[in-house]
Amino acid sequence: MKLYETAMTPSCRRVSIFLNELGVDVERVALNVRDGDNLSAEFLAKAVNGKVPMLELDNGETLCESVAICRYFDELYPNELGLFGSTALEKAQVEMWHRVVEFQGLYAGFQAFRNMTGIYNDRERCVAEWGKESKLRVEEFLPTLDKRLAESSYVASDRFTVVDITTYIFIGFCTKALDIDVTGQYPSIAKWFSRVSERKAFQA
Ligand SMILES: N[C@@H](CCC(=O)N[C@@H](CS)C(=O)NCC(=O)O)C(=O)O
């Protein structure tokens, strides 16, 4: 099995932190997405979305999308962590919060960064106005997250789940790529962020 990645990108960090939580490692193949390694015909033939991370199994089957890759490892290595939820209700809460944080947070953030900076204008049409609007949507979503974390110790449940990994990546992205002082403005997010950052899996 090989995991194709650009290690420090948000989506690849999500998978790496998840693997650290499981205590599993896998062979990595380093790609440089800024240089367009993911645009080669060879990579595009394997990766349906043309992006990293991408997991290639020994039988040649490939998996894209970080959450799908995390789910695969979670099933492949049976464990008691319940990172995708344990009970019927918790599984649904994980699914719900994961979608909320991804759609209203992380992907809006990606759209903001990509369209405002034009960083990938060698491969997509960048619309600066859409970037600005996306950043505003991210800023409008943050109070919802802060309210949730004032009421709950973790994002989806009262214990740590995969959604905390996604949210941690999102908050880091807001801070570093979008220049939003999230932890300065939102005390409940700040408390949760510092607690989650202390986990061993987040430090590697
Ligand atoms: N929804 C995808 C997003 C993957 C993604 O956006 N990957 C970025 C790195 S974070 C990438 O490959 N960027 C290069 C490009 O878009 O050409 C996932 O969760 O895996």
The ligand as an SDF file (V2000), in Angstrom:
LIG
                    3D

 20 19  0  0  0  0  0  0  0  0999 V2000
  -11.6070   16.6980   -0.7530 N   0  0  0  0  0  0  0  0  0  0  0  0
  -10.2290   16.3310   -0.9160 C   0  0  0  0  0  0  0  0  0  0  0  0
   -9.3960   17.6030   -1.0250 C   0  0  0  0  0  0  0  0  0  0  0  0
   -7.9860   17.2770   -1.4790 C   0  0  0  0  0  0  0  0  0  0  0  0
   -7.1940   18.5480   -1.7650 C   0  0  0  0  0  0  0  0  0  0  0  0
   -7.7260   19.6520   -1.9440 O   0  0  0  0  0  0  0  0  0  0  0  0
   -5.8690   18.3650   -1.8640 N   0  0  0  0  0  0  0  0  0  0  0  0
   -4.9970   19.4800   -2.1350 C   0  0  0  0  0  0  0  0  0  0  0  0
   -3.9250   19.5370   -1.0360 C   0  0  0  0  0  0  0  0  0  0  0  0
   -4.7000   19.9660    0.4920 S   0  0  0  0  0  0  0  0  0  0  0  0
   -4.3470   19.2930   -3.4910 C   0  0  0  0  0  0  0  0  0  0  0  0
   -4.1330   18.1740   -3.9400 O   0  0  0  0  0  0  0  0  0  0  0  0
   -4.0520   20.4230   -4.1730 N   0  0  0  0  0  0  0  0  0  0  0  0
   -3.4560   20.4360   -5.4610 C   0  0  0  0  0  0  0  0  0  0  0  0
   -4.4310   20.7690   -6.5470 C   0  0  0  0  0  0  0  0  0  0  0  0
   -5.6030   21.1010   -6.2600 O   0  0  0  0  0  0  0  0  0  0  0  0
   -4.0150   20.7110   -7.7190 O   0  0  0  0  0  0  0  0  0  0  0  0
   -9.7570   15.4710    0.2620 C   0  0  0  0  0  0  0  0  0  0  0  0
  -10.2990   15.6160    1.3750 O   0  0  0  0  0  0  0  0  0  0  0  0
   -8.8730   14.6220    0.0860 O   0  0  0  0  0  0  0  0  0  0  0  0
  1  2  1  0
  2  3  1  0
  2 18  1  0
  3  4  1  0
  4  5  1  0
  5  6  2  0
  5  7  1  0
  7  8  1  0
  8  9  1  0
  8 11  1  0
  9 10  1  0
 11 12  2  0
 11 13  1  0
 13 14  1  0
 14 15  1  0
 15 16  2  0
 15 17  1  0
 18 19  2  0
 18 20  1  0
M  END
$$$$
